[in-house]
Amino acid sequence: MPMTDLPDLPLPGHGATAERLRGLTALGRADLVTCRLAEGHVDAVAIRAELGDLDQDQNRSGERWGVWAAAPSSVRAEHGPHGWRLTGDRPWCSGAAWCTDALVTAAADDGIRLFAVRTEHPHATPLDGTWPAIGMAGSDSRTIRFTDAPARPVGDPGAYVDRPGFWHGGVGVAACWFGGALGVADTLLSAARRKDPGPHALAHLGAVDVALGAARAVLDEAAARIDADPKADAHRLALRVRATVEATATEVLDRVGRALGAGPLCRDPDHARRVADLTVYLRQSHAEADLEQLGRLLAEGEGQW
């Protein structure tokens, strides 16, 4: 997908969430960097729709949006006679030089707010040397320095994380991981279909199929539940989906490597890049911290599994 050819995916919770997740999965299977940038754009569209901001800037074309909201951040929002202005450094800004616009969280006097910002010089400057990554290198997730950047508030204080769609977006990221896992698994499947890889490699192939089937099932279930009750709290659902897909992707990385050895990692640049990209992308998960959060929700909640 050319970087200007952004997908038009259904909004989550509007009856076609499964189609949205399948679209993200297909992008991840083809290329995780492209998927990461596209996911940020379609997530921004969904956020703006949910918070009532899509009627803004309707005459502009060629917008490429990012969602730059990861903690920590030193961005401060000040409201003055000429409107809101943002100042400070925001790390982990995927598409730093590619995005034309971004949704950015910042601390204001009345709490953490979400703002729409044009990523224009001199108000928004990507800092060189802040993304020396090998995996996901092409995502260009540098730190952005905002300097008196004009900004438009999107929603009320706290609205970005308090809305149900926050967790719908988290499920969308898991769909991207699943696509990356499929891309890595494709290398093993292709190798097995070219020649008999031996019993151990075939056992790994069978185990990969089982793991991928489990991840696909939880994504399908999540899509159905989001569409059935889009305003329900999807926190626990998203944590469970993300943990399942992360475990699947981790198993796929391990089993494909054990089945095929170092050859594809050293001689197949596309496969080596997929492995490096997926390894980094999966770390958007908070690992045991997310599992602890899931366990706490279960222990303090009601109902069954």
Buried (B, 14 or more C-beta within 10 A) or exposed (E): BEEEEBBEBBBBBEEBBBEBBBBBBBBBBBBBBBBBBBBBBBBBBBBBBBBEBEEEBEEEEEBBBBBBBBEEBBBBBBBEEEEBBBBBBBBBBBBBEBBBBBBBBBBBEEEBBBBBBBBEEEBBBBBEEBBEBEBBBBBBBBBBBBEEBBBBBBBEBEBBEEBBBBBBBBBBBBBBBBBBBBBBBBBBBEBBEEEEBEEEBBEBBEBBEEBBEBBBEBBBBBBEBBBEEBEEEBBBBBBBBBBBBBBBBBBBBEBBBEBBEEEBBEEBEEBBBBBBBBBBBBEBBEEEEBBEBBEEBBEEEEEEE
